[in-house]
């Protein structure tokens, strides 16, 4: 009985670690979705930002499923522990132990465990939850930095889950979309710099001859997209 109690204790610790990781993962997803909302809303249609938005929604649903399964398994573990303490060995305990057997196997796998619904062993995920905000008055450079930071965070998360995990394909798509959006923001950053340089007066040596750049400026401004802002900031 002591051996069984010890195993159940390890399963409880594994479930607790998993719920911490899943909730931290959920927080990262929510923060990233909130921070990128102005960018997704303000981008032109050809940027297909609805793919990025849909990826956030899919990730949210998958995480909620994992969290609910973790909580169900935790109840099963608690019931099994109570049955063992009361020396009740029979069908009720057998069902609970069968329900928990995959968790025990995943824990014994170590750091790179097999996929078990509701189980996510990744202590570093909790530390990734505080990746900061965008700050006030962000320019295109700030958006580039934020997208790069988020890509790094989600890449780090992807390395901590089994390839067979349902979140793995969604994470891969998320990383690709963040990198693609980063390239677009970098183009906008360069456009903005070009507009500022070409439109700056240059009268040190007499008349300003910059007016011949007007058509070029008009084309650059046509390509430029207004800087994203939240509705409450407008």
Secondary structure, 3 states (H helix, E strand, C coil): CHHHHHHHHHHHHHHHHHHHHHHHHHHHHHHHHHHHHHHHHHCCHHHCHHHHHHHHHHHHHHHHHHHHHHHHHHHHHHHHHHHHHCCCCCHHHHHHHHHHHHHHHHHHHCCCCCCECCECCCHHHHHCCCCCCCCCCCCHHHHHHHHHHHHHHHHHHHCCCCCCCCHHHHHHHHHHHHHHHHHHHHHHHHHHHHHHHHHCCCCCCCCCHHHHHHHHHHHHHHHCCCCCCCHHHC
